[in-house]
Amino acid sequence: MSEETLLEFPCQFPIKAMGKNNDTIEITIIEIVSRHAPEKHNHKVKLKPSKDGNYVSITVTIEATSKPQLDAIYQDLTDHPEVLYAL
């Protein structure tokens, strides 16, 4: 049984996660995403600190291959205590 999605795989897909701006948040988010999308050479990473610099938004664009892959990435991100939001 296939799950319905509007996406056509494979496709470029941006994953955004936010957390407190510290020394480990970027590495943590990239490691979580890389567990499910191991082609690191295809990843594009963009950081954007909040106005006061207390938080950071990290967008990792990957070559997504399936909806279950994306679901697993979002589940791992939201389960991690350093990640406040994942979009």
C-alpha positions in Angstrom: 0.0 0.0 0.0 1.6 3.3 -1.0 1.1 6.5 1.0 -0.3 9.5 -0.8 1.9 12.5 -1.2 2.1 15.5 -3.6 5.8 15.1 -3.9 7.5 13.2 -6.7 10.6 11.3 -5.5 13.5 11.8 -5.7 13.4 15.5 -5.1 15.2 18.3 -3.4 13.6 18.9 -0.1 14.4 21.5 2.6 14.2 20.4 6.2 14.2 23.2 8.7 14.9 22.8 12.4 15.3 25.3 15.2 17.1 25.2 18.5 19.1 27.3 21.0 22.2 28.8 19.4 25.0 26.7 20.9 28.1 24.9 19.8 26.4 21.6 19.1 23.0 22.3 17.5 24.2 22.5 13.9 26.2 19.2 14.2 23.3 17.5 16.0 20.8 18.4 13.2 23.1 17.5 10.4 23.9 14.1 12.1 20.2 13.4 12.5 19.4 14.2 8.9 22.4 12.3 7.6 21.3 9.1 9.4 18.4 9.0 6.9 20.0 10.8 3.9 23.6 9.6 3.9 24.6 11.4 0.7 26.2 14.3 2.6 27.9 15.7 -0.5 24.4 16.5 -1.8 23.3 18.4 1.3 23.0 22.2 1.3 23.1 23.7 4.8 21.9 27.2 5.7 22.0 28.8 9.1 20.0 31.8 10.2 20.3 33.2 13.8 17.4 34.9 15.5 17.4 38.6 15.9 19.0 38.4 19.4 21.2 35.5 18.5 19.7 33.2 21.1 18.2 30.7 18.6 19.2 29.4 15.2 17.3 28.1 12.3 19.1 25.4 10.3 17.9 24.4 6.9 19.3 21.2 5.4 18.2 20.6 1.8 18.5 16.9 0.9 17.7 14.6 -2.1 14.6 13.0 -0.6 13.8 9.5 -1.8 10.5 8.7 -0.1 7.8 9.9 2.3 8.8 7.3 5.0 12.4 8.8 4.8 11.1 12.3 5.5 8.8 11.0 8.2 11.7 9.3 10.0 13.9 12.5 9.8 11.1 14.6 11.3 10.4 12.0 14.0 14.1 11.9 15.0 14.4 15.7 15.0 11.3 16.3 17.1 12.4 13.6 19.6 15.8 15.2 20.2 15.9 17.5 23.3 18.0 20.2 21.6 15.6 20.6 18.7 12.7 23.0 19.6 10.9 22.9 16.2 11.1 21.0 13.0 9.4 22.2 9.8 
